[in-house]
């Protein structure tokens, strides 16, 4: 993942109602909350002053409960919804400044979309469905079919190109939807709960497939989900929304270890820390440990700072000695069995 920013949205507001600009002015002037806006203006605040940036190749998960504004927000990235206020930049392009034709071309060239509804054309073959974005671009038929076939091979559906959508399982249809989004080689993928309608086993298989594809294709992805386990498995960073507002943005470890408020703490209370928390979050600083316990034994084991809590606990079952935590060849800290127990217990209702 690069540090280069691909997506930058600033101070996005979306208010649904007859006079959204008037409602927004009142919010900014008088600090009205969502209920007060509804009562006074008969308007609904869908997104409230959201700003975020996404780096090249990053999978950025946006999550929240139903009604939190996550799906409303993602539809602003390509202006399927027009914001009441705010700025949207993708690959340096001011998306808000684009006219109708420019916007259509920009969407087709830069952005792929995968939603919960597969929206496959029933009268077209799988291959034709995948080739549709290239057809819209007016790519010659032989070339678009070649490119579509190559993408079907990547999602492991190469043998199904001549079939129709109704002949495929739900999981296979969703893979076709993903292949269609990838066919035009977009810079950005927008995925709104793409796997939520599927059975748990198929859902997990598609998560694994998406993780595999992400490593190969390195697409910058906005991934909407209400499932924290899914966000933790897939996301490089996670953003949590509530009532249209962005409550916290960070890695899964950041959010689990340092929730911004009680809402986030409740949200992540059920997640296992074992594969979310890493050695650097559980360790004591090396200087502090040495000052208290004295020199370490010469044969002490070392672990990488990104080693998971699960692996460290497995090791500690058979060996109670502390371990050194290193980063970039430099020793940073020490983890004892007590540190591991404390880190696990702090993530339960016992804390």
C-alpha positions in Angstrom: 0.0 0.0 0.0 1.3 3.4 -1.0 1.2 6.7 1.1 -0.1 8.4 -2.0 -3.6 9.8 -1.5 -6.1 8.7 -4.1 -9.4 9.8 -2.5 -9.9 12.9 -0.5 -13.3 14.0 0.7 -13.7 17.1 2.8 -16.6 18.3 5.0 -19.3 16.3 3.1 -22.9 17.0 4.2 -26.0 15.3 2.8 -29.4 16.5 3.9 -32.5 15.0 2.4 -35.5 17.4 2.2 -37.1 20.3 0.4 -34.6 22.9 1.6 -31.3 21.2 2.4 -29.2 24.3 2.2 -31.5 26.2 4.6 -31.3 23.3 7.0 -27.5 23.1 6.8 -27.2 26.8 7.4 -29.3 26.4 10.6 -27.2 23.4 11.7 -24.0 25.4 11.3 -25.4 28.5 12.9 -27.3 27.0 15.8 -25.8 23.5 16.3 -29.0 21.7 15.7 -29.0 17.9 16.2 -30.5 15.3 13.8 -33.9 15.2 15.7 -34.1 19.0 15.7 -33.4 19.2 12.0 -36.2 16.7 11.3 -38.7 18.5 13.6 -38.0 22.0 12.3 -37.3 21.4 8.6 -38.7 18.0 7.9 -35.3 17.1 6.7 -33.0 14.1 7.4 -29.3 14.4 7.9 -27.7 11.5 6.0 -24.1 12.5 6.2 -22.7 15.1 8.7 -19.4 16.9 8.0 -17.4 13.8 7.0 -13.8 14.1 5.9 -11.4 11.3 5.1 -8.5 10.3 2.8 -7.7 6.9 1.3 -4.3 5.9 0.0 -3.4 4.0 -3.2 -4.0 0.3 -2.8 -5.7 0.6 0.5 -8.9 -1.3 1.5 -10.8 1.3 3.5 -13.8 -0.2 5.4 -16.6 2.0 6.4 -19.0 0.4 8.9 -21.8 1.2 11.2 -25.3 0.1 12.2 -28.3 0.4 9.8 -29.0 4.1 9.3 -25.5 5.2 10.2 -25.0 6.8 6.8 -22.3 4.5 5.4 -24.1 3.5 2.2 -25.3 7.1 1.7 -21.7 8.3 2.0 -20.2 5.8 -0.5 -22.7 7.0 -3.1 -21.1 10.4 -3.0 -17.7 9.3 -4.1 -18.9 9.0 -7.7 -21.8 11.4 -7.3 -24.6 8.9 -7.5 -25.8 11.2 -4.7 -25.0 14.9 -4.9 -23.7 16.3 -1.6 -25.4 19.3 0.0 -21.9 20.6 0.7 -18.3 19.5 0.6 -15.5 18.6 -1.7 -14.6 15.3 -3.4 -11.3 14.6 -5.1 -10.3 11.3 -6.8 -6.9 11.0 -8.4 -6.5 14.8 -8.2 -9.8 15.4 -10.1 -12.4 17.7 -8.5 -15.4 15.4 -8.9 -17.8 18.1 -8.0 -16.6 20.2 -11.0 -17.4 17.6 -13.6 -20.3 18.1 -16.0 -22.7 15.4 -16.9 -20.7 13.8 -19.8 -17.4 14.3 -18.0 -18.8 12.6 -14.9 -20.1 9.6 -16.9 -16.7 9.2 -18.6 -15.0 9.6 -15.2 -17.1 6.9 -13.6 -16.6 4.5 -16.5 -12.8 5.1 -16.6 -11.9 5.5 -12.9 -14.5 3.7 -10.7 -15.9 0.2 -10.5 -18.9 -0.6 -8.3 -20.0 -3.8 -6.6 -23.2 -3.8 -4.6 -25.3 -6.3 -2.6 -27.6 -6.7 -5.6 -25.6 -8.5 -8.3 -27.6 -6.7 -11.1 -26.5 -9.1 -13.8 -28.3 -8.9 -17.1 -30.3 -12.2 -17.4 -30.4 -12.2 -21.2 -26.6 -11.9 -21.5 -24.0 -14.6 -20.9 -21.5 -14.3 -18.0 -18.8 -13.2 -20.5 -21.1 -10.5 -22.0 -22.0 -9.3 -18.5 -18.3 -8.9 -17.6 -17.6 -7.2 -20.9 -20.3 -4.5 -20.5 -18.1 -1.7 -19.1 -15.8 -2.2 -22.0 -18.7 -2.1 -24.4 -19.8 1.2 -23.0 -16.3 2.4 -23.7 -16.8 1.3 -27.2 -13.9 -1.2 -27.1 -13.9 -3.5 -30.1 -15.8 -6.7 -29.5 -12.9 -9.1 -29.9 -10.7 -7.1 -27.5 -13.4 -6.6 -24.9 -14.2 -10.4 -25.0 -10.5 -11.1 -24.6 -10.2 -8.8 -21.6 -13.4 -10.1 -20.0 -12.2 -13.7 -20.4 -8.9 -12.8 -18.7 -10.8 -11.3 -15.7 -13.0 -14.3 -15.5 -9.9 -16.4 -15.2 -8.6 -14.3 -12.4 -11.8 -14.8 -10.4 -11.7 -18.5 -11.3 -14.8 -18.6 -13.4 -13.1 -19.0 -16.8 -15.1 -22.1 -17.6 -18.5 -20.4 -17.0 -18.3 -17.6 -19.6 -21.0 -19.1 -21.8 -23.5 -19.7 -19.0 -26.3 -17.3 -18.0 -26.7 -15.7 -14.5 -29.6 -18.0 -13.4 -27.3 -21.0 -13.9 -24.9 -19.8 -11.3 -25.0 -19.9 -7.5 -25.3 -16.7 -5.5 -21.6 -16.7 -4.7 -20.7 -17.2 -8.3 -23.0 -14.4 -9.4 -21.3 -12.1 -7.0 -17.9 -13.1 -8.4 -19.2 -12.2 -11.8 -20.3 -8.8 -10.4 -16.8 -8.3 -9.1 -15.2 -9.4 -12.4 -17.5 -6.9 -14.2 -16.3 -4.1 -11.9 -12.7 -5.0 -12.6 -13.0 -5.5 -16.3 -12.5 -1.8 -17.1 -9.4 -1.7 -14.9 -10.7 1.1 -12.6 -8.4 2.9 -10.2 -11.1 2.8 -7.4 -13.5 0.1 -6.3 -16.7 1.0 -4.4 -18.2 -2.1 -2.7 -21.4 -1.7 -0.7 -22.0 -4.8 1.5 -21.2 -7.0 -1.5 -21.2 -10.3 0.4 -23.9 -9.7 3.1 -26.7 -11.5 1.2 -24.7 -14.7 1.0 -24.6 -17.8 3.3 -21.8 -17.5 5.9 -19.6 -20.2 4.4 -19.8 -18.7 0.9 -19.4 -15.2 2.3 -16.1 -16.2 4.0 -14.9 -17.9 0.8 -15.6 -14.7 -1.2 -13.8 -12.6 1.5 -10.8 -14.9 1.0 -11.1 -14.5 -2.8 -11.3 -10.7 -2.5 -8.2 -10.6 -0.2 -6.4 -12.7 -2.8 -7.4 -10.5 -5.7 -6.5 -7.3 -3.7 -3.0 -8.6 -3.3 -2.7 -9.2 -7.0 -4.5 -6.1 -8.4 -3.8 -3.6 -5.6 -7.0 -1.6 -6.2 -7.9 1.3 -4.0 -11.2 0.1 -2.4 -14.0 1.6 -0.3 -15.7 -1.4 1.3 -19.0 -0.9 3.2 -20.0 -3.4 5.8 -22.0 -3.7 9.0 -20.0 -6.7 10.0 -17.0 -6.0 12.2 -15.4 -9.4 11.7 -15.6 -8.8 7.9 -14.0 -5.3 8.3 -11.2 -6.7 10.5 -10.4 -9.5 8.0 -10.5 -7.3 4.9 -9.6 -3.7 5.9 -6.3 -1.9 6.2 -8.2 0.8 8.0 -11.7 0.9 9.4 -14.0 4.0 9.8 -17.0 3.7 12.2 -20.0 5.9 11.5 -23.0 6.9 13.7 -25.9 9.2 12.9 -24.1 10.3 9.7 -21.0 11.3 11.5 -17.5 9.7 11.4 -16.8 8.6 15.0 -13.3 7.0 14.6 -10.9 6.0 11.9 -7.9 3.7 12.4 -6.6 0.2 12.1 -8.5 -2.7 13.6 -6.0 -2.7 16.4 -6.3 1.0 17.0 -10.0 0.8 17.3 -10.1 -2.3 19.5 -7.3 -1.1 21.8 -8.3 2.6 21.9 -12.0 3.1 21.2 -12.9 6.8 20.8 -16.0 6.6 22.9 -18.5 4.3 24.6 -20.3 3.7 21.3 -17.2 2.4 19.6 -16.2 0.4 22.7 -19.6 -1.3 22.6 -19.3 -1.8 18.9 -16.0 -3.7 19.2 -16.7 -5.4 22.5 -17.5 -8.8 20.9 -14.5 -9.0 18.6 -11.7 -11.4 19.5 -8.4 -9.6 20.1 -6.3 -12.7 19.2 -5.8 -11.8 15.6 -6.4 -8.1 15.8 -3.8 -7.1 18.4 -0.1 -7.4 17.7 3.0 -7.6 19.7 3.8 -3.9 19.7 0.5 -3.1 21.4 1.0 -5.7 24.3 4.7 -5.1 25.0 6.4 -3.1 27.8 9.0 -0.6 26.6 12.4 -2.2 26.8 14.0 0.5 29.0 11.2 0.2 31.6 11.5 -3.6 31.7 15.2 -3.5 32.2 15.0 -0.9 34.9 12.6 -3.1 36.8 13.9 -6.6 36.1 17.5 -6.2 35.2 19.4 -7.7 32.2 17.6 -10.2 29.9 19.1 -13.7 29.4 21.4 -14.0 26.4 19.2 -16.8 24.8 15.9 -14.8 24.9 13.6 -15.4 22.0 12.6 -12.5 19.6 9.4 -11.9 17.8 8.4 -9.3 15.2 6.4 -6.3 16.3 3.6 -7.4 14.0 3.2 -10.9 15.5 -0.4 -11.6 16.5 -1.6 -12.1 20.1 -2.8 -15.6 19.1 0.7 -16.7 18.1 2.2 -15.2 21.2 -0.3 -16.9 23.5 0.3 -20.3 21.8 4.0 -19.9 22.5 3.5 -18.8 26.1 1.5 -22.0 26.8 4.8 -24.0 26.7 7.3 -21.3 27.6 6.7 -18.8 30.4 9.9 -16.8 29.7 9.5 -13.2 28.3 10.2 -12.5 24.7 11.9 -9.5 23.0 9.9 -7.5 20.4 11.9 -6.2 17.5 11.2 -3.9 14.6 13.5 -3.3 11.7 16.3 -5.2 13.5 16.1 -3.1 16.6 14.7 -4.4 20.0 11.8 -2.3 21.1 10.1 -4.0 24.0 9.4 -7.1 26.1 6.3 -9.2 26.5 5.7 -11.4 29.5 3.0 -14.0 30.1 1.3 -11.4 32.4 1.3 -8.8 29.6 -0.5 -11.3 27.3 -3.2 -12.1 30.0 -3.7 -8.5 30.7 -4.2 -7.6 27.1 -6.8 -10.4 26.6 -8.7 -9.6 29.8 -8.9 -5.9 29.0 -10.9 -6.9 25.9 -13.6 -8.8 27.8 -16.5 -7.7 29.9 -14.2 -8.2 32.9 -12.5 -4.9 32.2 
